[in-house]
Amino acid sequence: MSKRNLALIGATLVSIIYGVTFTIAKDVMPAYIDAYGFILLRVGGSVILFWLVWLFMPKEKIEIGDFPRIIAAAFFGVAFNMLTFFKGLSLTSPISAAVIMVSTPMIVLTLSAIIMKERMQKRKVFGIILGLIGTAFLILYGKSIGTATNAGLGNFLVLVNAISYGFYLIVVKKLMDKYNAFTFVKWIYLFGFLMVLPFGWSQFQAVDWSVVPAAIGWKIGFVVIFSTFFTYLLNLLSMKELKPTTVAVFIYLQPLFATIFAISLGKDELSLVKIGSAVLIFIGVYLVTMKKN
């Protein structure tokens, strides 16, 4: 099997794990641990895992001039990204969060045009506008069921997270072209941990672990090991063979898996607003990513 096909399989696995994570993480917070405390636990556990794995990997020296890019990747890909996503998810529903994340590829394309000076066709511009209209409708009118305490604010924070992740994909690509993934990802998470520490420490301390059921403990472990450590590693390895916009395209699969998983467990329900918003977003995504004949 070619390296490209392996990268495509890896990106698909990431989408499946993320799709399931929307509902699993929602079961944990805010009932047992608040969003920022959960992030501190998530990032801290991943720091330990990445540094342990690095001990058994070939050693490379990182140039001093590349550390500002690593710090930027830590901010956009770990700290700001996770703080806005988990806080947003704690306020909205799994399906709404997953659909909004579909706007990420369009955001990556826009940022590539602004930062990397890539040409944008009229068709792609129209697709971006259409997708953002769908996202705006979901934020303003996408009412949720269950424990969605503030769907409007939650949906907005998930959108901010998508923008942050778009910056991360562009920033980290140059590191992937220069180093082995294990060489710098441990630093990304270490800096990211230091960034989220002031926000999550008090919430982490407030957790009463004696009342946390074993099932919730397993779900926390799933988010730390699979949704963080495993997915970030697979994403980085996929980007070794694929472009940032290609990796971002696989986010389109997340609403499918998230919807199937959430509805099967009775955690969410479909509505005309969610369906209509999703249709607008997917049409926009299609216009942005279709190849010119």
KOLKELO-263963 format. One record per atom (N, C-alpha, C): x, y, z. Coordinates in steps of 0.001 Angstrom, whole numbers, padded with zeros to 6 digits, always signed. Each point is the difference from the previous one (the first is absolute). Last residue first. Layout:
% KOLKELO-263963
XYZ/...
//
This chain:
% KOLKELO-263963
-012135+021224-014534/+000201-000903-001128/+001062+000538-000939/-000276+000854+005417/-000336+000629-001266/+000311-000945-001141/-001420-001492+005125/+001134+000278-000883/-000490+000602-001307/-002227+000336+005132/-000084-000686-001291/+001147+000430-000905/-000916+001818+004518/+000985-001087-000173/-000066-000698-001341/-002909+003749+001459/+001372+000370+000346/+000999-001068-000430/-004687-000688-000499/+000454+001029-000930/+001453+000378+000244/-002055-003005+003006/+000154-000618-001323/+000542+001009-001007/-001100+001537+004309/+001198-000835+000041/+000269-000632-001359/-003999+002397+000558/+001152+000894+000003/+001309-000753-000031/-003894-002492+000481/+000046+000560-001355/+001194+000947-000130/-000834-001726+004256/+000568-001024-000878/+000026+000458-001455/-001953+002858+003273/+001426-000170+000263/+000617-001000-000966/-004678+000679-000158/+000717+001188-000461/+001508-000160+000160/-002698-003401+001782/-000055-000020-001465/+000760+001200-000579/-000530-000250+004678/+000962-000993-000469/+000050-000038-001522/-003235+002708+002070/+001338+000566+000190/+001065-000945-000536/-004438-001562+000018/+000185+001071-000983/+001375+000628+000087/-001161-003243+003230/+000108-000623-001316/+000266+001061-001072/-000795+001485+004375/+001283-000705-000071/+000204-000633-001374/-004136+002091+000848/+001072+001000-000019/+001356-000676-000144/-003821-002704+000533/+000052+000585-001338/+001115+001034-000106/+000752-003916+003496/-001041+001016-000184/+000159+000573-001394/+001689-004579+003419/+000090+000849-001179/-001135+001014+000001/+002355-002146+004528/-001013-000249-001013/+000189+000958-001157/+002774-002474+004658/-000317+001167-000816/-001083-000379-001000/+001685-003124+003199/+000631+001198+000557/-000364+001268-000765/-000984-005042-000471/-001037+000910+000472/+000539+001282+000593/+002358-003755-002218/-000018-000018+001461/-001068+000931+000571/+000673-000345-004694/-000150-001397+000434/-000064-000126+001508/+000901+004216-002003/-001411-000366-000129/-000228-001431+000475/+004469+001611-000051/-000819+000764+000950/-001467-000417-000050/+003107-001955-003109/+000306-000403+001382/-000925+000689+001000/-000306+001190-004598/-000378-001405+000176/+000174-000423+001458/+001514+004302-001176/-001459-000091-000046/-000465-001428+000256/+004640+000835-000343/-000543+000599+001224/-001516-000129+000057/+002280-001406-003914/+000247-000911+001120/-000588+000538+001307/-000421+002794-003771/-000640-001283-000281/+000160-000951+001176/+002246+004208+000075/-001428+000090+000302/-000746-001310-000240/+004693+000107-001115/-000299+000050+001430/-001484+000163+000311/+002274+000017-004421/-000539-001271+000480/-000453+000070+001456/+002185+003654-002260/-001352-000170-000528/-000652-001282+000528/+004574+001182+000747/-000913+000479+001049/-001447-000135-000472/+003751-000853-002833/-000517-001162+000727/-000886+000387+001182/+002393+003242-002709/-001179-000528-000680/-000619-001164+000781/+004183+002038+001250/-001186+000689+000500/-001275-000550-000607/+004183-001550-001547/-000251-000504+001352/-001274+000622+000560/+001430+001646-004090/-000466-001381-000147/-000314-000612+001356/+001916+004312-000184/-001385+000053-000455/-000578-001404-000174/+004607+000450+001196/-000905+000402+001086/-001462+000027-000420/+003154-003376-002662/-000028+001447+000204/-000952+000345+001155/+002688-004830-000304/-001144+000738-000537/+000135+001495+000274/+003175-003392+001499/-000275-000390-001373/-001074+000855-000667/+001394+000699+004493/+001298-000271-000611/-000181-000307-001482/-003642+000545+002994/+000447+001236-000639/+001385-000137-000615/-001893-003571+002519/-000739+000174-001252/+000488+001229-000749/+001717-000834+004284/+000543-000977-000947/-000706+000112-001348/-001622+002685+003487/+001337+000433-000382/+000618-000941-001029/-004177-001172+001841/-000118+001201-000831/+001353+000477-000496/-000162-003581+003086/-000457-000420-001326/-000120+001195-000948/+001048+000921+004487/+001100-000722-000624/-000374-000418-001422/-003285+001981+002657/+001004+001001-000385/+001184-000662-000693/-003373-002840+001715/-000469+000771-001159/+001015+001056-000438/+000903-002726+003887/-000053-000815-001213/-000381+000837-001223/+000082+002153+004338/+001307-000553-000356/-000033-000688-001364/-004258+001721+001424/+001068+001006+000056/+001317-000567-000514/-004067-002598+000288/-000451+001261-000599/+001087+001071-000015/+000920-004368+001979/-000382-000113-001409/-000326+001359-000631/+001470-000241+004637/+000851-000897-000787/-000340+000033-001484/-002526+002704+003148/+001427+000289+000157/+000840-000815-000980/-004683-000743+000191/+000266+001339-000531/+001489+000329+000063/-001491-004071+001917/-000162-000043-001455/+000371+001352-000620/-000142-000346+004710/+001172-000673-000563/-000051-000056-001515/-003747+001603+002258/+001100+000965+000141/+001278-000574-000603/-003634-002859+000255/-000224+001006-001045/+001070+001087+000053/-000026-003316+003349/+000399-000580-001284/-000162+001001-001134/-001533+001288+004237/+001456-000108+000011/+000533-000577-001303/-004624+000081+000751/+000489+001337-000344/+001522+000017-000028/-002043-003946+001413/-000302+000219-001419/+000492+001365-000469/+000263-001174+004605/+001035-000671-000799/-000220+000241-001492/-001857+003723+003406/-000217-001424-000292/+001113-000572-000873/+000234+004137+003609/+000083-000230-001447/-000166-001490-000281/+000282+002179+004378/-001366-000171-000522/-000003-000218-001515/+004039+000733+002527/-000675-001103+000708/-001400-000265-000547/+002955+003653-001355/+000221-001262-000706/-000710-001177+000655/-000697+005356-000336/-000107-000991+001076/+000078-001379-000633/+001790+005154-001648/-000626-001286-000326/+000016-000930+001220/+002045+004483-000384/-001359-000068+000542/-000683-001336-000245/+004392+001256-001711/+000052-000209+001442/-001387-000219+000600/+000352+001159-004561/+000533-001344+000206/+000043-000347+001490/-001225+004336-001257/-001073-000938-000328/+000461-001439+000189/+003172+003439+000593/-001020+000089+001051/-001143-000979-000253/+003498+000305-003290/+000468-000544+001281/-001081+000011+001072/-000114+001657-004829/-000603-001253+000424/+000338-000484+001391/+001604+004143-002284/-001452-000063-000190/-000617-001237+000660/+004805+000852-000037/-000693+001029+000797/-001523-000082-000095/+002650-003126-002641/+000103-000202+001444/-000717+001089+000813/+000742-000327-004912/-001330-000303+000535/+000001-000150+001522/+004090+000959-002427/-000986+001022-000361/-001372-000256+000624/+003596-003119+000473/+000295+001201+000778/-001025+001101-000281/-000278-003925-002576/-000353-000284+001395/+000230+001223+000883/+001399+000176-004501/-001451+000063+000106/-000478-000242+001424/+004553-000543-000998/-000356+001419-000001/-001508+000182+000131/+001437-004394-000387/+000552+000559+001240/-000336+001489+000109/-001171-002314-003944/-000890-000312+001115/+000526+000522+001336/+002599+000610-003907/-001292+000650-000221/-000914-000235+001198/+004088-002280-000113/+000167+001403+000378/-001307+000772-000175/+000152-004447-001401/+000127+000002+001470/+000167+001425+000517/-000060-000819-004658/-001347-000049+000584/+000050+000007+001529/+003949-000050-003052/-000542+001289+000438/-001358-000081+000687/+002587-003902-001544/+001025+000957+000401/-000602+001267+000591/-002486-003672-001992/+000282-000165+001428/+001033+001010+000500/-001170-000196-004688/-001110+000496+000823/+000316-000061+001496/+003927+000717-003553/-000855-001115+000354/-001062+000504+000974/+002016+003740-003222/+000343-000901+001105/-000914-001216+000042/-000292+003453-003496/+001381+000142+000460/+000420-001048+001021/-004448+000665-001993/+000903-000146-001143/+001462-000043+000435/-003445+000794+003191/-000100-001377-000493/+000968-000247-001156/-000450+004362+001722/+000720-000852+000953/-000001-001447-000472/-002494+003116-002429/+001436+000204-000234/+000852-000821+000971/-004762-000058+000508/+000418-000671-001227/+001499+000146-000245/-002673+002094+003595/+000735-001223+000312/+000540-000694-001253/-002691+004089-000187/+001236+000240+000748/+000835-001273+000122/-004325-000208-001999/+000930+000732-000855/+001357+000175+000686/-003523-002035+002393/+000347-000854-001134/+001017+000674-000922/-001818+002495+003669/+000930-001052+000429/+000453-000854-001182/-003367+003305-000632/+001325+000597+000162/+001038-001077+000336/-004416-001435-000077/+000449+000319-001352/+001374+000648+000001/-002172-000789+004073/+000553-001241-000547/+000486+000198-001431/-002214+003573+002118/+001287-000234+000651/+000678-001244-000574/-004375+000938-001386/+000932+000984-000564/+001402-000209+000561/-003435-002583+001839/+000270-000436-001371/+000986+000942-000685/-001579+001134+004305/+000923-001130+000057/+000377-000479-001399/-003338+003244+000384/+001305+000600+000304/+001069-001086+000064/-004375-001501-000445/+000451+000632-001239/+001365+000657+000193/-002105-001769+003762/+000459-001097-000852/+000492+000546-001337/-001961+003030+002972/+001319-000407+000484/+000558-001169-000819/-004409+001491-000937/+000973+001028-000366/+001409-000402+000422/-003604-002734+001332/+000261-000144-001432/+001035+001015-000481/-001453+000328+004489/+000754-001240-000213/+000364-000194-001457/-002831+003595+001238/+001385+000249+000391/+000862-001229-000257/-004568-000579-000885/+000541+001070-000831/+001457+000278+000300/-002526-003162+002660/+000398-000503-001321/+000637+001079-000863/-000727-001026+005171/+000098+001260-000736/+000509-000318-001407/-001070-003541+003000/-000437+001099+000852/+000021+001344-000709/-000375-005459-001013/+000490+001187-000709/-000513+001244+000714/-000720-004913+000930/+000677+000905+000921/+000614+001206-000704/-004137-002580-002264/+000906-000555+000996/+000602+001082+000871/-001339+001149-005081/-000692-000652+001104/+001018-000449+001023/-000044+004310-003790/+000455-001341+000338/-000812-000559+001158/-000082+004035-004326/-000347-000379+001363/+000356-001458+000239/+001423+003766-003629/+000103-001443+000211/-000269-000393+001440/+000226+004540-002197/-001316-000638+000118/+000046-001505+000276/+003937+003070-000380/-001080+000871+000466/-001301-000742+000304/+003969-002275-001671/+000356+000701+001239/-001199+000766+000561/-000434-002124-004181/+000097-001003+001059/+000311+000659+001335/-000065+002691-003849/-001348-000436+000337/+000022-001006+001149/+004131+001374-001740/-000635+001095+000743/-001424-000386+000412/+002401-002953-002784/+000547-000010+001354/-000658+001080+000862/-001096-000140-004557/-000529-001175+000683/+000466-000069+001441/+001829+003333-002670/-001410+000299+000251/-000656-001160+000748/+004387-000591-001479/-000042+000852+001187/-001423+000438+000331/+000788-002514-003939/+000272-000802+001192/-000084+000809+001275/-000425+002234-004127/-001145-000878+000213/+000184-000827+001271/+003591+002683-001430/-001095+000836+000493/-001217-000856+000331/+003652-002174-001991/+000349+000440+001357/-001136+000817+000606/-000380-001277-004513/-000146-001153+000889/+000283+000361+001450/+000770+003221-003358/-001439-000213+000191/-000255-001158+000965/+004434+000767-001244/-000464+001108+000834/-001491-000160+000294/+001929-003003-003000/+000405-000289+001372/-000452+001094+000956/-000762+000561-004608/-000795-001127+000477/+000317-000309+001453/+002569+003225-002299/-001317+000512+000385/-000885-001104+000564/+005305-000582+000548/-000948+000088-001096/-001353+000492+000514/+005182+000792+001923/-001317-000520+000329/-000940+000220-001179/+005747-000425+001133/-001102+000585-000753/-001315-000661+000392/+004277+000551+003396/-000513-000887-001037/-001202+000659-000685/+003212+001440+003791/-000234+000724-001261/-000448-000919-001136/+000871-000776+004898/+000906-000586-000986/-000205+000568-001400/-002606+001621+003745/+001358-000151+000534/+000987-000455-001072/-004653+000627-001132/+000465+001215+000665/+001471-000099+000379/-002212-003721-001984/-000012+001109-000959/+000578+001263+000619/-000540-003753+002726/+001065-000269-000970/+000086+001127-001023/-003516+000059+003121/+001267+000377+000629/+001174-000239-000943/-004244-001399-001471/+000040+001455+000123/+001321+000476+000587/-000797-004630-000205/+000169+000540-001345/+000115+001523+000042/-000983-002221+004001/+001383-000281-000406/+000273+000591-001376/-004393+000187+001560/+000834+000937+000752/+001465-000176-000388/-003075-003016-001730/-000186+001301-000648/+000846+001064+000685/-000057-004323+001926/+000700+000017-001298/-000137+001324-000733/-002384-000482+004210/+001457+000084+000105/+000715-000015-001358/-004857-000566+001147/+000455+001242-000621/+001520+000124+000005/-002436-003562+002135/+000141-000223-001439/+000482+001264-000707/-001158-000157+004669/+001388-000360-000280/+000232-000257-001486/-004393+000793+001685/+000785+001238-000081/+001455-000306-000348/-002875-003640+000806/-000321+000657-001273/+000815+001278-000174/+000357-002374+004093/+000619-000744-001097/-000250+000677-001342/-002045+001764+003929/+001450+000183+000041/+000671-000667-001191/-004643-000670+000564/+000284+001386-000371/+001505+000254-000051/-001414-004224+001575/-000217+000150-001441/+000312+001426-000457/+000303-001083+004710/+001022-000657-000824/-000178+000241-001492/-001841+003791+003369/-000241-001427-000190/+001074-000615-000906/+000694+004341+003508/-000849-000328-001140/-000147-001512-000119/+002682+002137+003410/-001172+000863-000056/-000969-000363-001116/+004275-002149+000853/-000699-000119+001278/-001296+000819+000007/+002970+000187-003713/-000694-001283+000039/-000780-000172+001298/+002758+003838-000489/-001143+000044-000906/-000818-001276+000049/+003982+000160+002425/-000966+000908+000617/-001245+000086-000870/+003518-002487-001717/-000610-000691+001130/-001004+000884+000725/+002409+001910-003675/-000804-001151-000420/-000718-000647+001180/+003045+003646+000699/-001239+000445-000646/-000890-001186-000370/+004201-000948+001920/-000764+000812+000949/-001332+000430-000604/+003181-002338-002714/-000724-000859+000935/-000855+000801+000971/+002653+002426-003173/-000847-000952-000707/-000852-000808+000972/+003414+002824+001625/-001181+000762-000415/-001025-000899-000678/+003982-002362+001373/-000573+000847+001055/-001302+000686-000436/+002286-002916-003248/-000240-000648+001289/-000775+000928+000937/+001307+001250-004534/-000378-001407-000134/-000313-000701+001299/+001405+004726-000430/-001138-000201-000885/-000484-001453-000035/+003778+001146+002798/-001107+000896+000311/-001229-000328-000848/+004015-002347-000783/-000533-000361+001313/-001212+000849+000352/+002418+001020-003899/-000769-001233-000192/-000625-000461+001312/+002892+003661+000192/-001228+000384-000703/-000888-001220-000236/+004228-000758+001819/-000844+000667+000997/-001325+000433-000636/+003220-001810-002853/-000504-001047+000891/-000932+000593+001051/+002259+002951-002845/-001043-000708-000750/-000609-001108+000859/+003668+002362+001808/-001183+000869-000096/-001149-000663-000767/+004152-002378+000244/-000808-000041+001222/-001159+001004-000012/+003603-000655-003368/-001274-000676-000237/-000897-000019+001239/+004583+001784-000182/-000897+000846-000784/-001363-000617-000262/+003586-002384+002159/-000574+001015+000883/-001033+000856-000734/+000914-005073-001557/+000660+001297-000095/-000733+001027+000872/+000170-005371+000917/-000843+001049-000559/+000764+001317-000012/+001564-005417-000172/+000151+001277+000687/-000835+001052-000719/-000618-005616+000548/+000323+001102-000890/+000129+001277+000828/-000299-005869+000617/+000116+001352+000544/+000417+000999-001073/-002967-004906+000062/+001252+000643-000418/+000019+001461+000435/-003025-003164+003040/+000049+000440-001387/+001364+000587-000349/-001813-001507+004361/+000314-001168-000831/+000108+000349-001483/-001122+003225+003418/+001196-000667+000525/+000445-001152-000890/-004135+002420-000713/+001191+000636-000589/+001280-000682+000472/-004217-001206+001873/+000208-000600-001317/+001272+000556-000647/-001318+001883+004094/+000391-001400+000192/+000298-000671-001334/-001696+004397-000027/+001385-000009+000455/+000494-001417+000253/-004543+000604-001238/+000884+000400-001100/+001471-000019+000421/-003344-000939+003308/+000051-001047-001026/+000978+000360-001119/-000856+003210+003409/+000722-001155+000542/+000170-001084-001065/-002627+003703-001118/+001406+000405+000150/+000831-001181+000481/-004677-000516-000163/+000639-000143-001310/+001469+000416+000035/-002681+000573+003883/+000188-001426-000289/+000715-000228-001309/-001162+004437+001098/+001028-000520+000901/+000284-001470-000234/-003547+002087-002361/+001307+000434-000507/+001125-000549+000879/-004451-000947+001390/+000235-000530-001346/+001399+000326-000504/-001504+001850+004091/+000205-001441+000138/+000367-000628-001341/-001196+004495-000019/+001268-000150+000710/+000344-001474+000168/-004185+001020-001812/+001070+000293-000956/+001363-000183+000659/-003807-000349+002687/+000110-001175-000870/+001126+000194-001009/-001141+003598+002763/+000657-001035+000788/+000216-001259-000808/-002442+003485-001940/+001420+000343+000063/+000778-001004+000852/-004810-000572-000469/+000711-000070-001271/+001497+000236+000130/-002570-002011+004259/-000243+001117-000900/+000960-000026-001188/-001898-004328+002750/+001152+000892-000024/-000289+001107-001001/-003428-003027+001146/+001015-000522+000912/+001251+000865+000062/-003934+001280-002639/-000568-000714+001145/+001064-000415+001021/+000023+002534-004493/+000576+000529+001250/-000449-000767+001258/+001831-002663-003333/-000101+001388+000446/-001343+000608-000388/+000892-004639-000844/+000922+000266+001113/-000191+001405+000562/-002377-001656-003867/-000429-000769+001175/+000836+000337+001233/+001142+001809-004256/-001201+000666+000516/-000530-000718+001244/+003575-001845-002483/+000448+001125+000822/-001184+000731+000619/-000991-003492-002983/+000676-000530+001183/+000438+001134+000929/-001938+001057-004252/-000985-000488+000969/+000660-000489+001283/+002761+001615-003520/-000982+001055+000273/-000979-000441+001088/+003256-003064-001862/+000418+000822+001149/-001013+001080+000349/-000315-002873-003890/-000462-000656+001222/+000275+000879+001220/+001596+001506-004138/-001454-000063-000078/-000604-000621+001251/+004711+000081-000537/-000533+001314+000347/-001527-000003-000003/+002158-003931-001426/+000244+000226+001432/-000574+001332+000446/-000187-001018-004597/-000873-000909+000760/+000145+000256+001493/+002862+002345-002904/-001372+000495-000106/-000968-000866+000800/+004519-001377-000325/-000099+001211+000814/-001436+000527-000012/+001032-003565-002832/-000091-000446+001395/-000130+001196+000944/+000810+000918-004530/-001361-000512+000192/-000212-000462+001436/+004301+001352-001323/-000879+001169+000098/-001454-000417+000209/+003199-003416-000746/+000239+000651+001287/-000919+001190+000203/-000044-002139-004163/-000625-000862+001014/+000142+000621+001382/+002223+002135-003502/-001444+000167-000161/-000771-000834+001020/+004678-000491-000224/-000331+001316+000545/-001500+000258-000084/+001661-003875-001987/+000080-000120+001454/-000368+001318+000672/+000341-000002-004646/-001189-000735+000423/-000024-000196+001513/+003825+002003-001866/-001155+000896-000132/-001277-000694+000470/+004049-002444-000233/-000018+000903+001150/-001199+000932-000054/-000475-004769-002400/+000808+001209-000124/-000114+000861+001255/-000373-005493-000287/-000845+001194+000000/+000885+001252+000000/
//
